[in-house]
Amino acid sequence: MLRVKEILAKNVLNKSKIFDYCVNPYTGCQIACPYCYARLFMRRYSGHEEAWGDFVDVKINAPEILKKQLERAKRGTVWVSSVCDPYQPLEKKYRLTRQCLAELLEKQFPLNLQTKSALVLRDMDLLTAFEEAEVGFTITTENEAMAKLFEPKASSVEDRIDALGEMQSRGVKTFAFIGPILPGNPRRLVQRLAGKVNRIYVDRMNYMSTISRFYYSHGLKEGTTDAFFQKYKNELVDALKQYEIPYEVFF
């Protein structure tokens, strides 16, 4: 059962090792991906005893705190979000991500937003108003059943790809993050993404030792091997070259 707790945050705009800043309106994530790196430390960091995916702290004052921090922050790219999905189901009720986007837009801080939820389309009025914005979806496989197994509360793969197409048609710069690579048909995935993204990023499954049991319990042992990742990487790269999609591989 999901435990939701409303809290008051002291800071929302934090330094990031990937971009200049990160903003996380929530602590915890309902999407509950068993491979998420945040699951390795967020329970200890937040003091929760619940399993990853079973708790979310809602930072109800996030927009107000962000507004104050932006007043004195040096302009830089903001990553929304680094340790939660900014459009997890609770966002439909709390609208914290939307309110934080409005504050970032007011100051025109460059934006990089990554999600697994088509709810992001709700905020197209804000996203299209940024001078610099890049919005992307994590899409780990084109196989809906596989995606549902690993990303239980994410939007369907079809909805994510359709959302990318919608954003592209509205002039928003888009990307897909194929990572971690999950079993499926890499060529078919690239074919479906062609024309809907400006760039694709590819990564293997990191922290495999912490999730291998999950793979084994679902008869997916082959998907844990180096041979699997190398084969899928090669097929992805071949297809990306065929469709002339800019890409970056992280392994």
C-alpha positions, 0 to 999 in steps of 0.5 A, a space after each residue: 500500500 502506498 504511503 503518502 506524506 505531505 512535507 515542507 522542504 527546505 530546499 528544492 533547487 539543488 546542485 547536480 552532477 549531470 546538469 547544473 541543478 536538479 529539482 525533485 518535487 517528490 521524494 519517492 516514486 510510485 512508478 516503482 521501477 525495480 531497476 531504479 538507482 534511487 531505490 538503492 539510497 532513497 529509503 536510507 536518505 528519507 528515513 522510510 522503511 517501506 519498499 521502493 515504490 511504496 512511499 512518496 513524500 509530497 513537498 507541498 511548498 516546493 514551488 514557493 521554495 523554488 521561487 525564492 531559490 531562483 531569485 539568487 541562483 546563477 542561471 543554469 540548466 535544471 533537470 526535472 527530476 533526478 530521483 523521482 518521476 516528475 509526472 508520477 500519478 500523484 502529480 495529477 492531484 498535487 500539480 507540483 511539477 507544473 507549478 515548479 515549471 511555471 517558476 522556472 519559466 518565469 526566470 527562463 532557466 534552461 530545462 531538461 525534463 525526463 519522465 515515463 508519463 504521458 501526463 507531461 502533455 498537460 503542461 505543453 503550454 508551459 513547455 512550449 514557452 521555454 526558450 531552452 527546453 529538452 523533454 524526453 521519455 525513458 523507453 526501455 523496450 518496445 515490448 508492452 508486457 516487458 515494460 509493464 513488468 519493469 515499470 508498473 505505473 508508467 504510461 504505456 510505451 505507445 503513449 510515451 512514443 505518441 507523446 514524443 511525436 506530439 511534442 515534436 510537432 509543437 516544436 519542443 526538442 525531444 529525446 528518448 533514453 533507452 536505458 536500461 536496455 530491456 528485452 525486446 526488438 531494438 530495431 522495431 523500437 528505433 523504427 517507432 521513434 524515428 521522426 519523433 526525437 532529436 536524439 537517443 541515449 543508450 545505456 545498459 542495466 547498471 547495478 545488475 547485482 542488485 536486481 538479478 534476482 528479479 530477472 531470474 524470478 521472471 525467467 529473464 536470466 539471459 537479459 542479465 548477460 554482457 552478451 545480451 547487452 552487446 548484441 542489443 547495443 549493436 542492433 540499436 546502433 545499426 538501426 540508429 545509423 539507418 534512420 540517421 538519428 543522432 545518438 550517444 551510447 554510455 557503455 
